[in-house]
Amino acid sequence: MDVWLWAVRIYPSRSAATAACRGGKVRVNRVPAKASTQVKAGDRVEAFVGRPRVLEVVGVIDKRVGAAAAATHLNDHSPPPPVRRRQPPVFVREPGSGRPTKRERRALDRLRGC
């Protein structure tokens, strides 16, 4: 399991894939997977890598290959990544300007929406 996750570029290293398996972040056919779990074509792999990923094993490989070749060994059924909202600019005081006055603190609170 850890070799396949590493080979198809889901995790950047085998040790990261092994740690994810130990931490319960990887499931095969809805069952928690150990790093030594054997995968075969048709298995459904659920992995959490920053976001939930749902993968179907198309082919088993044990060597790390290029991204284009790795994509042929899996079908990705993951939900789309969440839309990242841009943060408004943060108010920054000039260095050495001292502690804000009560008036400035209230203005900061209005700016932050508190």
C-alpha positions as CSV (number, residue, x, y, z in Angstrom):
1,M,0.0,0.0,0.0
2,D,2.7,2.5,1.0
3,V,4.7,1.7,-2.1
4,W,1.7,2.2,-4.4
5,L,0.8,5.5,-2.8
6,W,4.3,6.7,-3.2
7,A,4.7,5.4,-6.8
8,V,1.5,7.2,-8.0
9,R,2.7,10.4,-6.3
10,I,-0.1,10.7,-3.7
11,Y,2.6,11.1,-1.0
12,P,6.1,12.6,-1.5
13,S,7.9,9.7,0.2
14,R,7.4,6.2,1.3
15,S,7.9,7.2,5.0
16,A,5.1,9.8,4.6
17,A,2.8,7.1,3.1
18,T,3.7,4.7,5.9
19,A,3.0,7.3,8.5
20,A,-0.4,8.1,6.9
21,C,-1.3,4.4,7.0
22,R,-0.3,4.1,10.7
23,G,-2.2,7.3,11.5
24,G,-5.5,5.9,10.0
25,K,-5.5,8.4,7.1
26,V,-5.6,5.6,4.4
27,R,-8.5,3.1,3.8
28,V,-8.8,0.4,1.2
29,N,-12.3,-0.7,0.4
30,R,-13.5,1.3,3.5
31,V,-11.2,-0.7,5.8
32,P,-8.3,1.0,7.5
33,A,-5.1,0.0,5.7
34,K,-1.7,-1.0,7.0
35,A,1.4,-0.1,5.0
36,S,1.8,-3.7,4.1
37,T,-1.7,-4.1,2.6
38,Q,-1.6,-5.5,-0.9
39,V,-3.6,-3.6,-3.5
40,K,-5.0,-5.0,-6.7
41,A,-6.8,-3.5,-9.7
42,G,-10.3,-2.4,-8.8
43,D,-9.6,-1.5,-5.1
44,R,-11.0,1.8,-3.8
45,V,-8.4,3.7,-1.9
46,E,-9.4,6.7,0.3
47,A,-6.5,8.9,1.5
48,F,-6.4,12.2,3.3
49,V,-3.6,14.4,1.9
50,G,-4.6,17.9,2.9
51,R,-8.0,17.0,1.5
52,P,-9.9,13.8,1.0
53,R,-8.8,11.8,-2.0
54,V,-10.8,8.9,-3.4
55,L,-8.9,6.8,-5.9
56,E,-9.5,3.6,-7.8
57,V,-6.6,1.3,-8.5
58,V,-6.2,0.6,-12.3
59,G,-2.8,-0.8,-12.2
60,V,-0.3,-1.9,-9.6
61,I,3.2,-0.4,-9.8
62,D,6.1,-0.5,-7.3
63,K,8.5,1.9,-9.0
64,R,8.0,5.7,-8.9
65,V,7.3,7.0,-12.4
66,G,6.6,10.3,-14.0
67,A,3.3,12.1,-13.2
68,A,1.8,11.4,-16.7
69,A,2.6,7.6,-16.3
70,A,1.4,7.6,-12.7
71,A,-2.0,9.0,-13.8
72,T,-2.6,6.0,-15.9
73,H,-2.5,3.7,-12.9
74,L,-5.4,5.3,-11.0
75,N,-8.8,6.9,-11.5
76,D,-9.4,9.9,-9.3
77,H,-13.0,10.1,-8.0
78,S,-12.2,12.8,-5.4
79,P,-14.5,15.8,-4.8
80,P,-13.1,19.0,-6.3
81,P,-10.7,20.9,-4.0
82,P,-12.4,23.6,-1.9
83,V,-12.3,27.1,-3.3
84,R,-9.7,29.2,-1.5
85,R,-10.9,32.7,-0.6
86,R,-8.5,35.5,-0.8
87,Q,-7.8,37.2,2.5
88,P,-8.2,41.0,2.7
89,P,-5.0,42.9,3.3
90,V,-3.9,43.0,6.9
91,F,-3.4,46.3,8.6
92,V,0.3,46.6,9.6
93,R,1.6,49.3,11.9
94,E,4.9,50.9,11.2
95,P,7.8,49.6,13.3
96,G,8.7,51.8,16.2
97,S,5.3,53.6,16.2
98,G,4.5,52.4,19.7
99,R,1.4,51.1,21.3
100,P,-1.9,52.0,19.4
101,T,-4.1,54.6,21.0
102,K,-7.7,53.8,22.0
103,R,-8.9,55.5,18.9
104,E,-6.6,53.4,16.7
105,R,-7.6,50.2,18.5
106,R,-11.3,50.9,17.7
107,A,-10.4,51.6,14.1
108,L,-8.6,48.3,14.0
109,D,-11.6,46.5,15.5
110,R,-13.9,48.0,12.8
111,L,-11.4,46.9,10.1
112,R,-11.3,43.4,11.4
113,G,-15.1,43.2,11.9
114,C,-15.0,42.5,15.6
